[in-house]
Amino acid sequence: MDTPPPITVATRDAAPRNDPGLLGQAVLKVLAHRTRVDAVHALSPHFRLVSLRSDALRRVAHTPGDKVQVRVGGMAFRTFTPLRMGEGDDSLQLLGYAHGDAPAARWLRSVAPGDLCHVLGPRRSMDLAAIDRSTVFVGDETSLGLALALCGTPLGGLDTHFVLEVADAAEVRAVLESMGRGMLQHAWLVERRADGGHLVQVEAALARYAAADSYRQYVLSGQSLTIQRLQRTLRGAGAKASQMLAKAYWAPGKIALD
Ligand SMILES: Cc1cc2nc3c(=O)[nH]c(=O)nc-3n(C[C@H](O)[C@H](O)[C@H](O)COP(=O)(O)OP(=O)(O)OC[C@H]3O[C@@H](n4cnc5c(N)ncnc54)[C@H](O)[C@@H]3O)c2cc1C
């Protein structure tokens, strides 16, 4: 994986910004792992690759597709998909998409090497290690970490077709070129339209996949309404619930889903 050099931010004193109160600190001590930010790569205007390090991470089990919750300010936590966490590793990486002016976006834009970072998990979310067949992966900007986690499984996303619903295909293409592996580099990027019209061609493609192979696996993540619509399409085309692994990563108007 070729990643650009880290953004140059002076290592600074470790105090977390937006400190929680005494009670919050006591809760964090019991429940969260204290990690240090090791490096931050600005992959594009909206994407940050954040590396976290802690001895505590060596002792936690991790399955590709797991989630972690990161303290992004005060006692606010947001969910990410860790990648490249091998057994005994003391580090993990997050690929975060900073949208708008929300807590995770602000954290992603300001996080710097040396910062303290509280992490809950990893915990189970989608068990990608169990996938043993041709797969169609549909997601969006928030799913790139999951897509990379899939590329890290024994099958390595080799026989996977990646479809990503995105705001800016050129930006995501550049991120995939720096991070992507295997089929992910050839992901089909579909630019989002406010009326949802872009999903018509995705639905047609999914119906073709379902008609051609009744054994195929579908992994759906990203925006809740897109997932619901595509699940309906797949069911209509004959796919069974057991072929679908689906998880909403965000929903319009809702904060901190999951
Ligand atoms: C299991 C799991 C794994 C995840 N993994 C990742 C990951 O690896 N990388 C990653 O970037 N995200 C990931 N997400 C998604 C991320 O947790 C959400 O997008 C989260 O809402 C971001 O927090 P926020 O503070 O930016 O926005 P919030 O405060 O949660 O929400 C504020 C507003 O922003 C909207 N919103 C939230 N996300 C988006 C978006 N992507 N685009 C447009 N509007 C949005 C909400 O609907 C709400 O109206 C994951 C989510 C889950 C459940």
The ligand as an SDF file (V2000), in Angstrom:
LIG
                    3D

 53 58  0  0  0  0  0  0  0  0999 V2000
  -20.1090   -0.0730   12.2770 C   0  0  0  0  0  0  0  0  0  0  0  0
  -19.7510    1.2900   11.6650 C   0  0  0  0  0  0  0  0  0  0  0  0
  -18.5130    1.4820   11.0830 C   0  0  0  0  0  0  0  0  0  0  0  0
  -18.1750    2.7350   10.5110 C   0  0  0  0  0  0  0  0  0  0  0  0
  -16.9390    2.9020    9.9490 N   0  0  0  0  0  0  0  0  0  0  0  0
  -16.6000    4.1120    9.4410 C   0  0  0  0  0  0  0  0  0  0  0  0
  -15.2970    4.3350    8.9020 C   0  0  0  0  0  0  0  0  0  0  0  0
  -14.4080    3.4490    8.9200 O   0  0  0  0  0  0  0  0  0  0  0  0
  -15.0250    5.5610    8.3550 N   0  0  0  0  0  0  0  0  0  0  0  0
  -15.9660    6.5840    8.3610 C   0  0  0  0  0  0  0  0  0  0  0  0
  -15.6570    7.6820    7.8640 O   0  0  0  0  0  0  0  0  0  0  0  0
  -17.1880    6.3870    8.8780 N   0  0  0  0  0  0  0  0  0  0  0  0
  -17.5270    5.1980    9.4180 C   0  0  0  0  0  0  0  0  0  0  0  0
  -18.7670    5.0110    9.9480 N   0  0  0  0  0  0  0  0  0  0  0  0
  -19.7510    6.1030    9.8250 C   0  0  0  0  0  0  0  0  0  0  0  0
  -19.5970    7.1630   10.8790 C   0  0  0  0  0  0  0  0  0  0  0  0
  -19.5740    6.5990   12.1880 O   0  0  0  0  0  0  0  0  0  0  0  0
  -20.8110    8.1310   10.7460 C   0  0  0  0  0  0  0  0  0  0  0  0
  -20.7760    8.7750    9.4720 O   0  0  0  0  0  0  0  0  0  0  0  0
  -20.8940    9.1380   11.8620 C   0  0  0  0  0  0  0  0  0  0  0  0
  -22.2080    9.6600   11.8750 O   0  0  0  0  0  0  0  0  0  0  0  0
  -19.9230   10.2890   11.6910 C   0  0  0  0  0  0  0  0  0  0  0  0
  -20.0480   11.1420   12.8170 O   0  0  0  0  0  0  0  0  0  0  0  0
  -20.1480   12.7280   12.6710 P   0  0  0  0  0  0  0  0  0  0  0  0
  -19.8040   13.2560   14.0150 O   0  0  0  0  0  0  0  0  0  0  0  0
  -19.3650   13.1560   11.4770 O   0  0  0  0  0  0  0  0  0  0  0  0
  -21.6750   12.9820   12.3610 O   0  0  0  0  0  0  0  0  0  0  0  0
  -22.9260   12.8440   13.3840 P   0  0  0  0  0  0  0  0  0  0  0  0
  -22.7990   13.8130   14.5130 O   0  0  0  0  0  0  0  0  0  0  0  0
  -23.0790   11.3990   13.7340 O   0  0  0  0  0  0  0  0  0  0  0  0
  -24.1280   13.2760   12.4420 O   0  0  0  0  0  0  0  0  0  0  0  0
  -24.3710   14.6490   12.1070 C   0  0  0  0  0  0  0  0  0  0  0  0
  -25.1830   14.7130   10.8130 C   0  0  0  0  0  0  0  0  0  0  0  0
  -24.3490   14.2480    9.7500 O   0  0  0  0  0  0  0  0  0  0  0  0
  -25.0210   13.2390    8.9980 C   0  0  0  0  0  0  0  0  0  0  0  0
  -24.0100   12.2970    8.4960 N   0  0  0  0  0  0  0  0  0  0  0  0
  -23.3520   11.3280    9.1870 C   0  0  0  0  0  0  0  0  0  0  0  0
  -22.4790   10.7050    8.3610 N   0  0  0  0  0  0  0  0  0  0  0  0
  -22.5990   11.3000    7.1520 C   0  0  0  0  0  0  0  0  0  0  0  0
  -21.9630   11.1050    5.8930 C   0  0  0  0  0  0  0  0  0  0  0  0
  -21.0320   10.1760    5.7080 N   0  0  0  0  0  0  0  0  0  0  0  0
  -22.3300   11.8960    4.8590 N   0  0  0  0  0  0  0  0  0  0  0  0
  -23.2610   12.8580    5.0080 C   0  0  0  0  0  0  0  0  0  0  0  0
  -23.9100   13.0970    6.1730 N   0  0  0  0  0  0  0  0  0  0  0  0
  -23.5650   12.3220    7.2230 C   0  0  0  0  0  0  0  0  0  0  0  0
  -25.9960   12.6070   10.0050 C   0  0  0  0  0  0  0  0  0  0  0  0
  -27.0810   12.0320    9.3350 O   0  0  0  0  0  0  0  0  0  0  0  0
  -26.4190   13.7980   10.8370 C   0  0  0  0  0  0  0  0  0  0  0  0
  -27.4690   14.4860   10.2040 O   0  0  0  0  0  0  0  0  0  0  0  0
  -19.1200    3.7960   10.5420 C   0  0  0  0  0  0  0  0  0  0  0  0
  -20.3600    3.6070   11.1630 C   0  0  0  0  0  0  0  0  0  0  0  0
  -20.6870    2.3770   11.7070 C   0  0  0  0  0  0  0  0  0  0  0  0
  -22.0450    2.1950   12.3580 C   0  0  0  0  0  0  0  0  0  0  0  0
  1  2  1  0
  2  3  1  0
  2 52  2  0
  3  4  2  0
  4  5  1  0
  4 50  1  0
  5  6  2  0
  6  7  1  0
  6 13  1  0
  7  8  2  0
  7  9  1  0
  9 10  1  0
 10 11  2  0
 10 12  1  0
 12 13  2  0
 13 14  1  0
 14 15  1  0
 14 50  1  0
 15 16  1  0
 16 17  1  0
 16 18  1  0
 18 19  1  0
 18 20  1  0
 20 21  1  0
 20 22  1  0
 22 23  1  0
 23 24  1  0
 24 25  2  0
 24 26  1  0
 24 27  1  0
 27 28  1  0
 28 29  2  0
 28 30  1  0
 28 31  1  0
 31 32  1  0
 32 33  1  0
 33 34  1  0
 33 48  1  0
 34 35  1  0
 35 36  1  0
 35 46  1  0
 36 37  1  0
 36 45  1  0
 37 38  2  0
 38 39  1  0
 39 40  1  0
 39 45  2  0
 40 41  1  0
 40 42  2  0
 42 43  1  0
 43 44  2  0
 44 45  1  0
 46 47  1  0
 46 48  1  0
 48 49  1  0
 50 51  2  0
 51 52  1  0
 52 53  1  0
M  END
$$$$
